[in-house]
Amino acid sequence: MINNILKKIEKANEVQKVELEKHEVELANINQLVQEINKAEKSLTQFNSLYEKVNALKPQIVKLGDEIVSAQNKMNTMAGTFEKQFAELGLKFSDSTEFKRVSNFMSVSRMVGDMTRYIKQV
């Protein structure tokens, strides 16, 4: 009989131990969650701060981007005219220093145009 009582006490202790371990695991998981929340909230605060700065610069970026695209269009037209004029003289506009500068600018300005269109949508 005493053995039965001792076994019941031992069994009750095991149940309490298992429940205690379960709670410790749950607390550990909650602590990890709290750490992730803290980290995410800090990142969100930094993101919002940076976004406000970008948003404040947006009108200037769009204006300059539009100016660059406009210059690209003008240069493209002018390059076509020069190409014809050079050809009439038996020369190649593509051999000139100006052509190389215009070509380089065209490559960069296409990217600027894409970026400007994207920023306008944001």
N, C-alpha and C positions, 0 to 999 in steps of 0.2 A: 504494500500500500504506500509506504513512504517512497518507494521507487517510482510508483505511478505519479505521485505528487511532484517529485523532483523532475521527472520527465516532462510533466505539464508546465512546470516553471521554466525549464530549459527551452521548451518549445515556444512559450510566450516570449522569452528573451530573444529567440531567433527571429520571430515575427517583428518585434520592435527594432531589432538591428537591421533587418532588411528594409523596413519602412524608413529608418533613419538614413540608410545609405541611399535610398531612392530620393529622399528630400535633398541630400547633399548633391547628388547628381543634378537634380532640377535646379538647385541654386547655382551650381557651376554653369549650367546652360544659360540661366538668366543673366549671370555676370558677363558672359560672352556677348549676349544680346545687348546689354547696356553698353559695353565697350564699342560694339559696332554702331549703335545709335549715336553715341558721342562722336565717333570718328566721322560718320556720315553727316551729322549736323554741322561739324566744323568745316567739312568740305563744301557743304551747301552754303554756308556763310561766306566762304572764300569765293565760291562761284558767283554768288549774287553780287559781291563787291566788284569782281572783275567785269561781270556783265554790265553793271551800271556804268563803268568806265568805257567799255566798248560802245554801249548805247549812246553815251554822250559824244563819242567821236564819230558815230555813224554819219551824221550829215556832212562832216568834213571829208570823210573817206569817200562817200558817194559823189560829192562835188568834184573832188580831184580825179576820181575814177572816170566820171563822165567827161571831164576835160581831156583826159588821156585818150579815151575812145574817140572823142571828136578830133583830136590831133591825128590819131591813127587814120581816120577816114579821109581827112584832108591830105595827109602824106600819101596815102594810097592813090588818090586821084592825081596828085602832082607827080608821083613816080611814074604813073601810066603816061602822062603827058611828056615827061622827060625821056621816057623810053622811046617814044615815037620821034621826038626831036633829035635825040642822039642817033637813031637809026637813019634819019634823013641825012645826017652828016657822015654816015658810014661808021659810026662809033657804037659801042655797047654801053648803055647806062649801067649795066650790071658789073662793069669793070671799075666803076668810080667808087671812091671812098664814101660818098654820100649814099650810094645804093646800099653799101654794107651797113652803114649806120641806120638807115631806114629799115632794112631787113631785120636787124637786131631789135630795133624798137618795136616793129610789128609783132615779133614773137612775144616780147614781154607785154605789150599792150593787149594782146589777145587774152593772156592770163589775167591781167588787171580787169579787163572787161567782164570776164567770167566771174571773178571775185566780186566785182561791183554789183552785178546782177544778183548774185547770191545774197550779198549784204542787204540789198534793197528788199529782199523777201523776208528777211529776219525781223 
